[in-house]
Amino acid sequence: PGWNYDGSSTGQAPGQDSEVILKPQAIFKDPFRLGDNILVLCDCYTPGGEPIPTNQRYSCDRVMTIAGAHEPWFGIEQEYFMFDPKTGKPLGFPADGEPPAQGPYYCGVGAGNVFGRDICDAHYKACLYAGINVSGINGEVAPGQWEFQVGPCTGIAEGDQLWMARYILERIAEIAQVSIVYDPKPVKGDWNGAG
């Protein structure tokens, strides 16, 4: 079934014509509420049936439909940083100054090298529960920098699973009071970025 919301509240529609229609496209088991609960990924449309400007999934789905006979496979690595909202720095960075140079953090182990593994592991388990084809996780080059891999998946399912995996990561980080940053270069200095 379709649903709607006030798009002016999210900056997706003007106040005088704010209705946005939701059309379900993919469902996942809800790793937070468990049981028969589900998470639903939707496309967003105007009341006239046109995709709203921020609905990039619609265009992608059209391309994937055209290429469907070729059964395109995708695997995506999503890098991200976990930031401490109190310091405004990645986990593992001291409040004043910088941690030791990069090197021991990539696929590292140990309290001085790894920051946020509990969040990363909880995300991985939640994605598996949800039915997302998450194929790996690892610590990245900088402190508080992580990566997860989704795929291989065919067609639009890759994008759907990646978006839901991001949503689940944000929810877990919210519980842990940590911010997720997808910016490719959020830390100044000689630190690797994402991508």
Buried (B, 14 or more C-beta within 10 A) or exposed (E): EEEEBEBBEEEBBEEEEBEBBBBEBBBBBBBEEEEEEBBBBBBBBBEEEEBBEEBEBBEBBEEBEEEEEEEBEBEBBBBBBBBBEEEEBBBBBEEEEBBEEBEBBBEBEEEEBBBBBEBBEBBBBBBEBBBBBBBEBBBBBBBBBBBBBBBBBBBBBBBBBBBBBBBBBBBBBEEEEBBBBEEEEBBEEEBBBBE
